Amino acid sequence: MDMRKLVGRNVRRIRLKKGLTQEKLVDISGFSQQYISGLEQGNRNPTVVTVYEIANALGVSHLDLLRPPKRR
């Protein structure tokens, strides 16, 4: 799986689970709206530091953003 898409899907899933809009995540994380949107679409290639900072903003482990979805 493409890691950019995986991270983006996980950011979106966790953000929605926590009831956050992209705008709220922008406020919490300090990243731009354009960056968060591109990240969630899988169009950005986040650095390790970016993954860590976004995970902190979401209140989760950085590993949560890197894990593939569980098989059902």
C-alpha positions as CSV (number, residue, x, y, z in Angstrom):
1,M,0.0,0.0,0.0
2,D,1.1,3.5,-0.8
3,M,2.3,5.0,2.6
4,R,1.1,8.5,1.6
5,K,-2.4,7.2,1.1
6,L,-2.2,5.1,4.3
7,V,-1.1,8.0,6.4
8,G,-3.7,10.3,4.8
9,R,-6.6,7.8,5.4
10,N,-5.5,7.3,9.0
11,V,-5.3,11.0,9.7
12,R,-8.8,11.5,8.2
13,R,-10.3,8.5,10.0
14,I,-8.9,9.6,13.4
15,R,-9.8,13.2,12.9
16,L,-13.4,12.3,12.1
17,K,-13.5,9.8,15.0
18,K,-12.5,12.7,17.3
19,G,-15.1,15.0,15.8
20,L,-12.6,17.4,14.4
21,T,-12.9,19.4,11.2
22,Q,-9.9,20.0,9.0
23,E,-10.0,23.6,10.2
24,K,-9.8,22.6,13.9
25,L,-6.9,20.2,13.1
26,V,-5.2,23.2,11.3
27,D,-5.6,25.3,14.5
28,I,-4.3,22.5,16.8
29,S,-1.4,21.3,14.6
30,G,-0.2,24.6,13.0
31,F,-0.1,23.1,9.5
32,S,-1.9,24.9,6.7
33,Q,-5.4,23.9,5.5
34,Q,-3.8,23.1,2.1
35,Y,-1.3,20.8,3.7
36,I,-3.8,18.9,5.8
37,S,-6.1,18.5,2.8
38,G,-3.3,17.3,0.6
39,L,-2.1,14.9,3.3
40,E,-5.6,13.4,3.7
41,Q,-5.8,12.9,0.0
42,G,-2.5,11.1,-0.1
43,N,-0.8,13.8,-2.1
44,R,1.8,14.8,0.5
45,N,4.9,12.9,1.5
46,P,5.1,13.7,5.2
47,T,8.4,13.5,7.1
48,V,8.8,11.6,10.3
49,V,8.6,14.8,12.2
50,T,5.4,15.8,10.5
51,V,3.8,12.4,11.3
52,Y,4.8,12.8,14.9
53,E,3.5,16.4,15.1
54,I,0.1,15.5,13.5
55,A,-0.2,12.5,15.8
56,N,0.4,14.7,18.8
57,A,-2.2,17.2,17.5
58,L,-4.7,14.3,17.2
59,G,-3.8,12.9,20.6
60,V,-2.6,9.5,19.3
61,S,0.6,7.7,18.8
62,H,2.6,8.3,15.6
63,L,2.3,4.6,15.0
64,D,-1.4,4.9,14.7
65,L,-0.9,7.0,11.6
66,L,1.3,4.3,10.0
67,R,-0.7,1.1,10.8
68,P,-2.6,-0.5,7.9
69,P,-6.3,-1.1,8.5
70,K,-7.3,-4.2,10.4
71,R,-8.7,-7.0,8.3
72,R,-12.2,-8.0,9.1
